[in-house]
Amino acid sequence: MSALRDNGFRFWTEEKLRNADTDQFRHVNNASIATLFEAARMEIFAPPQIHALMNGANLAVVRLLIEFDAELHFPGRVRVGSAVVEVGNTSFKVRQGLFDERQGTGCATAEAVCVLLHGETGRSYPIAPELRAYLLSDDAMEALA
């Protein structure tokens, strides 16, 4: 996806790159990029209001696809945009883009399928209508109000 653009993402996270994220060529390595995407997915669930909507459930990633479009170098900062593009009964799909703030370019895309799991039983757990509305809202914070 060489034409990665930052439009269409509803949730945004900024991260500082660390020297520990790099390989011997000072490229940010693929495991660190996966971690940056994970941090951004978890930001979707950071507002305290949604803990009640999750009713003690946890998230599990059951599928993760990452496409690397351009090299990313230390030092620097990145922005990760995320959008929930589908919500099922117990799972949802998140589309993400990672952007180098210094270069203003897209570096990687990800697609994750996440399942909501009951905190005690570990079994899939239904997504409440209010959580669904939050995940799919164009203005997520307004959906919480």
Residue pairs with C-beta under 8 A, 6 or more apart in sequence:
1 67
1 69
1 106
1 109
2 69
2 70
3 106
4 69
4 97
4 99
4 105
4 106
4 107
4 109
5 97
5 106
6 79
6 81
6 97
6 99
6 106
8 81
8 83
9 81
9 82
9 83
9 95
9 96
9 97
10 82
10 83
10 84
10 137
10 138
10 139
10 140
11 40
11 43
11 44
11 81
11 82
11 83
11 140
12 79
12 80
12 81
12 82
13 39
13 40
13 43
13 79
13 80
13 82
14 77
14 78
14 79
14 80
14 101
15 36
15 39
15 40
15 77
15 78
15 80
16 76
16 77
17 28
17 32
17 72
17 74
17 75
17 76
17 77
17 78
18 74
19 74
19 75
20 32
21 28
21 29
21 32
21 35
21 74
22 28
22 29
22 32
22 73
22 74
23 29
26 73
26 74
27 71
27 72
27 73
28 72
28 73
28 74
30 66
30 68
33 66
33 68
33 72
33 98
33 107
33 108
34 64
34 66
34 110
36 78
36 80
36 98
37 64
37 66
37 80
37 96
37 98
37 108
37 110
37 112
38 61
39 80
40 80
40 81
40 82
40 96
41 59
41 61
41 82
41 94
41 96
41 112
41 114
42 59
43 82
44 82
44 84
44 94
44 135
44 140
45 54
45 59
47 141
47 144
49 144
50 131
50 134
50 144
53 128
53 130
53 131
53 134
54 116
54 128
54 131
55 125
55 128
56 118
56 119
56 120
57 116
57 117
57 118
57 119
57 125
58 116
58 117
58 119
59 114
59 115
59 116
59 117
60 114
60 115
60 117
61 112
61 113
61 114
62 91
62 113
62 114
62 115
63 111
63 112
63 113
64 110
64 111
64 112
64 113
65 110
65 111
65 112
66 108
66 109
66 110
67 108
67 109
67 110
68 107
68 108
69 106
69 107
69 108
69 109
70 100
70 105
70 106
70 107
70 108
71 107
72 78
72 98
72 100
72 107
72 108
76 100
76 101
76 102
77 101
77 102
78 98
78 99
78 100
78 101
78 107
79 98
79 99
79 101
80 96
80 97
80 98
80 99
81 96
81 97
81 99
82 94
82 95
82 96
83 94
83 95
83 96
84 92
84 93
84 94
84 135
84 136
85 93
85 94
85 95
86 92
86 93
87 93
87 127
87 132
87 135
87 136
88 127
89 126
89 127
90 115
90 116
90 124
90 125
90 126
90 127
91 113
91 114
91 115
91 116
91 124
91 127
92 113
92 114
92 116
92 127
92 135
93 111
93 112
93 113
93 114
94 110
94 111
94 112
94 113
94 114
95 109
95 110
95 111
96 109
96 110
96 111
96 112
97 106
97 108
97 109
97 110
98 106
98 107
98 108
98 109
98 110
99 105
99 106
99 107
100 106
100 107
115 124
116 124
116 125
116 126
116 127
117 123
117 124
117 125
118 124
118 125
127 135
133 143
134 140
134 143
134 144
137 143
